[in-house]
Amino acid sequence: MNIFVAMDKDQLRNLAESGNFIPGIYNYCDRWCERCPLTSKCLNYATTEADFSDPESKDISNAAFWDKISEMFKITMEMIQEDAEKLGIDLTLTAEDREKFDTHEKAIKAAIKRNFCTRQAIRYTKIVNTWFDKSEVIFKDKGIELEGKVVMDLPGSDPEHELHLLTDAVDVIRWYQYQIFVKIKRALHGVVEDMTDPVEVEEGFPKDSDGSAKVALIGIDRSIGAWGYLMENLPGNSDDILDILILLEQLRKNVEAKFPDARSFVRPGFDKASSR
């Protein structure tokens, strides 16, 4: 069954209330569905990624992909409108409301832009691009080296596994390259918004900003590991990689200082609550 063509808002609601999924698991994940061990527990995956298994749907540039997303948007908006009406909430924004919101958002964005963590994360994204642009020859030489190992068939040598690990390291770096910045930005948005427009929060209740910061920290941790593998296996380029690792470690410490409770944040499905 094509879930996007056949599903209406009632079916979507029933799917959400089926008890087969972990509530909110998709709020604090890294969006890397291909590497996730919990897709069977994710409603977001069930209503999107799982339906895009054929080659045509996998190509996000294909019109079929956007047609499905458009239909899902319509279904969701119908649900939001119905629920809002039941709760007596008016979703209409006046010109004055929009102006206040825009002014508020501009102030938040300016504060985020000035933050040191933001500037470090942006710097990291640029340095990664520069490094890969400069390292084409290094990867080409590594490829030649691995091809030589295949030809020689040396005892104890496994060039295919080496290539697999090397590819994994690059994939990890590229996947988190921009996401680290995005998650830090979201975390800071929550902090600044709480400062400018404080909302009473129940004591002990986890903050969304800590959850976003934790995802950023996980991305930093995994990136550090991936860069470490490249430094060990791409000799001759260790100095540049060391500079990147130092930047990531500084960023990691700064994010932890800004969000001291981030590491203890329990992400639904992924983390277990502390026994303390």
C-alpha positions in Angstrom: 0.0 0.0 0.0 1.3 3.4 -0.8 0.9 5.2 2.5 0.9 8.7 1.0 -1.7 8.0 -1.6 -4.1 5.9 0.4 -3.7 7.4 3.9 -6.0 10.1 5.2 -5.7 12.1 8.4 -7.7 9.5 10.4 -5.4 6.7 9.3 -2.4 8.8 10.2 -3.8 9.5 13.6 -4.5 5.8 14.1 -1.0 5.0 13.1 0.4 7.5 15.6 -1.9 6.1 18.4 -1.1 2.4 17.5 1.5 2.1 20.3 4.1 0.7 17.9 6.3 3.8 18.0 8.3 5.6 20.6 6.8 9.1 21.1 9.1 11.9 20.1 12.0 9.6 19.1 12.6 11.7 16.0 12.9 15.0 17.9 16.5 14.3 19.1 17.9 12.0 16.4 20.6 12.8 13.8 18.3 12.1 10.8 20.6 9.4 9.6 17.9 6.8 9.0 20.2 4.5 7.0 22.4 4.1 10.1 19.6 4.1 12.7 18.8 0.9 14.7 15.4 2.2 15.7 13.6 3.0 12.4 10.9 0.4 13.2 10.0 2.5 16.3 9.9 5.8 14.5 6.6 7.3 13.2 8.4 9.8 11.1 10.2 7.0 9.3 7.0 5.0 8.9 5.3 7.9 7.2 8.1 9.0 5.0 11.4 7.2 4.5 9.9 3.7 4.5 7.7 4.6 1.6 10.6 5.7 -0.5 12.2 2.3 -1.0 12.0 2.1 -4.8 14.7 3.9 -6.9 12.3 6.5 -8.2 11.1 7.6 -4.8 14.6 7.6 -3.4 15.6 10.3 -5.8 14.5 13.5 -3.9 14.7 15.5 -7.2 12.0 13.3 -8.6 8.5 14.9 -8.7 7.0 11.8 -7.0 8.9 12.6 -3.8 7.6 16.2 -3.6 4.1 15.1 -4.5 4.1 12.7 -1.5 5.5 15.4 0.8 2.9 17.9 -0.4 0.1 15.4 0.3 1.5 14.7 3.8 1.6 18.4 4.4 -2.1 18.8 3.5 -3.1 15.9 5.8 -1.1 17.3 8.7 -2.6 20.8 8.3 -6.1 19.3 8.3 -5.3 17.6 11.6 -3.8 20.8 13.1 -6.8 22.9 12.1 -9.3 20.3 13.5 -7.4 20.1 16.8 -7.1 23.8 17.1 -10.8 24.3 16.5 -11.6 21.7 19.2 -9.4 23.6 21.6 -10.8 27.0 20.6 -7.4 28.2 19.3 -7.4 30.8 16.5 -4.5 30.1 14.2 -4.9 33.3 12.3 -2.0 35.8 12.7 -2.7 39.5 12.6 -0.3 42.0 11.0 0.6 43.1 14.5 1.3 39.5 15.6 3.5 38.9 12.6 5.5 42.1 13.2 6.0 41.2 16.9 7.1 37.7 15.9 9.5 39.0 13.2 11.1 41.5 15.6 11.4 38.8 18.3 13.0 36.4 15.8 15.5 39.0 14.5 16.7 39.7 18.0 17.2 35.9 18.7 19.0 35.4 15.4 21.4 38.3 16.2 22.2 36.9 19.6 22.8 33.4 18.2 25.1 34.8 15.5 27.2 36.5 18.1 27.6 33.4 20.2 31.1 31.8 20.2 29.8 28.3 19.7 28.0 29.4 16.6 31.0 31.0 15.2 33.2 28.0 15.9 30.7 25.7 14.3 30.5 27.8 11.2 34.3 27.9 11.0 34.4 24.1 11.2 32.0 23.7 8.3 34.2 25.9 6.1 37.5 24.2 7.2 36.1 20.7 6.4 35.2 21.9 2.8 38.7 23.4 2.4 40.4 20.2 3.7 38.5 17.9 1.3 39.1 20.2 -1.6 42.9 20.1 -0.9 43.0 16.3 -0.2 41.8 14.9 -3.5 45.4 13.8 -4.3 45.8 12.2 -0.9 42.7 10.1 -1.4 43.8 9.2 -4.9 47.1 8.0 -3.6 45.4 6.0 -0.9 43.2 4.4 -3.5 46.3 3.4 -5.5 47.9 2.0 -2.4 44.8 -0.2 -1.7 44.7 -1.4 -5.3 48.3 -2.4 -4.9 47.4 -4.4 -1.8 44.7 -6.2 -3.7 47.1 -7.1 -6.5 49.8 -8.4 -4.1 47.3 -10.2 -1.9 49.5 -9.9 1.1 48.8 -12.2 4.1 46.9 -10.5 6.8 46.0 -7.6 4.5 42.4 -6.7 3.9 42.3 -3.6 1.6 38.5 -3.9 1.1 37.9 -3.6 4.8 40.4 -0.7 4.9 38.4 1.0 2.1 35.2 0.4 3.9 36.4 2.0 7.2 37.9 4.9 5.3 34.6 5.5 3.5 32.7 5.2 6.8 34.9 7.9 8.3 34.4 10.3 5.5 30.6 9.6 5.6 30.5 10.4 9.3 32.4 13.7 8.8 30.3 14.8 5.9 27.0 13.8 7.6 27.7 15.8 10.8 29.6 18.7 9.1 26.6 21.0 8.9 24.3 19.3 11.4 26.6 20.2 14.3 26.0 23.9 13.5 22.3 23.4 12.9 21.8 21.6 16.3 23.9 24.2 18.2 21.9 26.9 16.6 18.6 25.3 17.6 19.9 24.8 21.2 21.0 28.4 21.4 17.6 29.5 20.0 15.9 27.8 23.0 18.2 29.4 25.5 17.9 32.9 24.1 14.2 32.6 23.7 13.9 31.6 27.4 15.9 34.7 28.3 13.9 37.1 26.2 10.5 35.5 26.7 10.7 33.3 29.9 8.1 30.6 30.3 7.6 28.8 33.5 8.9 25.2 33.2 8.3 22.5 35.7 11.4 21.8 37.8 13.3 18.8 36.7 11.6 18.8 33.3 14.2 18.3 30.5 14.9 21.3 28.2 14.6 21.0 24.5 17.7 23.1 24.2 19.7 20.4 26.1 18.3 17.7 23.8 19.5 19.6 20.7 22.9 20.3 22.3 23.3 16.6 23.1 22.7 15.7 19.4 25.3 18.3 18.5 27.8 16.8 21.0 27.2 13.3 19.7 27.9 14.6 16.2 31.1 16.2 17.5 32.2 13.0 19.3 31.7 10.9 16.2 33.4 13.4 14.0 36.4 13.5 16.3 36.6 9.7 16.0 36.3 9.8 12.3 39.0 12.5 11.9 41.2 10.4 14.2 40.9 7.5 11.9 41.8 9.6 8.9 44.8 11.1 10.7 46.1 7.6 11.5 45.5 6.2 8.0 46.3 9.1 5.8 49.9 9.9 6.7 51.4 13.1 5.5 48.3 15.1 6.3 48.2 14.8 10.1 49.1 18.4 10.9 46.0 19.8 9.1 43.8 17.1 10.7 45.2 17.9 14.1 44.2 21.5 13.7 40.7 20.3 12.9 40.6 18.0 15.9 41.7 20.9 18.2 38.9 23.1 16.9 36.4 20.3 17.4 37.6 19.7 21.0 37.4 23.4 21.8 33.9 23.4 20.3 32.9 20.3 22.4 34.1 21.9 25.6 32.4 25.2 24.9 29.1 23.5 24.1 29.3 21.4 27.3 30.0 24.6 29.3 27.0 26.4 27.7 24.8 23.4 28.2 26.0 21.5 31.3 22.9 19.3 31.4 23.1 18.2 27.8 25.0 15.0 28.3 22.5 13.8 30.8 19.5 14.6 28.6 17.5 11.3 27.9 16.5 11.1 24.3 13.4 8.9 23.8 14.4 5.5 22.6 18.2 6.2 22.3 19.2 6.8 26.0 18.4 5.2 29.3 17.5 7.4 32.3 20.1 7.5 35.0 19.5 5.3 38.0 20.4 8.1 40.3 
